[in-house]
């Protein structure tokens, strides 16, 4: 059976990608939406050139998936399609660099690791980032090494789309520039390179214009969000980041990849492998540096493993690491299946912010009266109230919270109305009394031991002068 699998590598790769996409779609229908996903879904009902928290691509893609379904699985069609197309282009790029069997191994690797399966589930800005990172890597490679105008045009389009997906996309742009500066300075005399840059700039321009209009508020938020006022090195954060990379990409696969990247000196003598290696190393080194001072989520470096899976499959072939490949694959699948199963059977422990969100909203809705406005005490609570309530009414954050989309779009005169406020984990009487004369706790819903929801009825808004 294994011989048959590798006898037709392209067909096998496509079937594997299709099976995983179907499985992921069915699996995603079981899981309730995370508050962050509901927040991005809400953006899709108010399309803008950009948003405070992130660039706009996730909203644009969810907007189109809404035409198919606005249920959980419909929203998550975005990551399913993004990861599937990305896997397809991992195959195509690996086949260009090596052969089809090695390309199939790259797809097997990317399909087995835990990081990819997380990517299949959550509709966040990481999904379009992975999609357009892969497409940008593929067409930039084709443009540089084949020199055709079409690939330069496509590279410009996808690099621009990548940049309006998530700001960390700049790491791939930087890696391409490093490659050109160190290996292909002749490209600076090629007009196609400048055409590609102009196209990318045109795609990014609306997002830049929005930021300009809003005094670069989104850029400043992200700079502050991923930075620290202290430059004290914290070794445990470095260890946390490094160990997480071995977890999400599988211990054996990560070890082989990192070992040979160092041993082969980034494949500096092979231009094509060096190009791919830069897409791995630049982003990993950047977030490794950031982890000296701030905790870095494992997903931040996820795009590195697009090139990582490609390089790993080539390393396995070159050094005939068949046993290591099998062992790595078994371990990767073990952890992926374990987490996939646990996410269904032990959702409260693993993702308490997703657990019973629909039940909580429905419970609050039993207290609704005609004309009520619905609020959350946090932006994600407000977002999943909108997602799960009938007809998806507009919601807002009732109390002072971290600055968000709500603060940018609301009419301050219409902010506080009579209605219901849903709070999680803490009572909010004093905070609500700042804005309302009448604040009444009307329901307490204990979902978990450490997760309690409180529903308030609020009325008679106070006149608050904004500073």
Buried (B, 14 or more C-beta within 10 A) or exposed (E): EEEEBEEEBBEBBBEBBEEBBEBBBEBBEEBBBBBBBBBBBBBBBEEBBBBBBBBBBBBBBBBEBBEEEBEBBBBBBBBBBBBBBBBBBBBBBBBBBBEBBBBBBBBBBBBBBBBBBBBBBBBBBBBBBBBBBBBBBBBBBBBBBEEEEEBBBBBBBBBBBBBBBBBBBBBBBBBBEBBBEEBBEEBEEBEBBEBBBEBBBEBBBBBBEBBEEBEEBBBEBBEEEBEBEEEEEBEEBBEBBBEBBBBBBBBBBBBBBBEBBEEBEBBEEBBBBBBBBBBBBBBBEBBBEBBBBBBBEBBBBBBBBBBBBBBBBBBBBEEEBEEBBEBBBEBBBEBBEEBBEEBEEEBBEEBBBBBBBBBBBEBBBEEBEEEBBBBBBBBBBBBBBBBBBEEBEBBBBBBEBEEBBBBBEEEEEEBBBBBBBBBBEEBBEEBBEEBBEEBEBEBEBEBEEEBBBBBBBBBEBEEEEEE
